[in-house]
């Protein structure tokens, strides 16, 4: 039995103008909404993750405690649980799945909160990587409905450098002879392995590899780490990976009718208290990008976590010091509320 629930959204009109029929949003809740309705926390999923991965940020021994908070874990469109290329019938199956933007994702999450869960206001939206992008998106899209955000190892807009990195892993996958434009009959194993191996080069920093820190993660050699990344990506549907990748590349909190592409205006419209946490060595969400964002936000603070682990410092359970750093920020944001 699945450990999550499905909200049937019906036919949804996407930002692109396409109507996605019979759309579905997968989610899980932990804890109970209190009588005041002020203890709800949203954690959207990251790129190759689901609600299950985000449960790693929640525990009775940590600040996010289901005994005190109502925690909502949502799944991105394209992650294989919510509507995705791999589970959507014709005419939007496989490579025909339409672009679903972060704006679209957040609009559907808002429907879940209001129509199903009875949540009018969020005490906190937090997330890693694409979860961070959604945290920013929430605060800009619904500024009156969010008290605080905690984006970590992410940004409010996909940078040109980040876009190029993502295009590189996409092309590595599509170069597989079995890919066939996404209408593959035999799993594109070589492409998926290449995708994972290339991705690993960006997920950690130069110092991480130079100092052999992969041994701290249980790998005896560099090749062992790379093989693990290959095997992990073999569990994914290639079209799902690309659908989420397109969502990521199009990420921009100002690319909507509210702000008309004015990024500074969108950042300035965020009313939520914000603690933005980059890793000092993140290769595609560098602290410099976040510093530019924070400077244009009303009530935001930049807190850089210094580590050679790069982007993956935030992976649930990987780095105990980062977990403590994150918990301190969560406690501060919730306490201020």
Buried (B, 14 or more C-beta within 10 A) or exposed (E): EEEBEBBEBEEBEBBEEBEBBEBBBBBBBBBEBEEEEBBBBBBBBBBBBBBBBBBBBBEEEBBBBBEBBBBBBBBBBBBBBBBBBBBBEEEBBBBEBBBBBBBBBBBBBBBBBEEBBEBEBBBBBBBBBBBBBBBBBBBBBBBEBBBBBBBBBBBBBBBEEBBEBBEBBBEBBBEBEEBBEBEBEEEBBBBBBBBBBBBBBBBBBEBBBEEEBBEEBEBEEEEEBBBBBBEBBBEBBBBBBBBBBBBBBBBBBBBBEBBEEEBEBBBBBBBBBBBBBBBBBBBBBBBEBBEBBBEBBEEBBBBBBEBBBBBBBBBBEBBEEBBEBBBEBBEBBBEEE
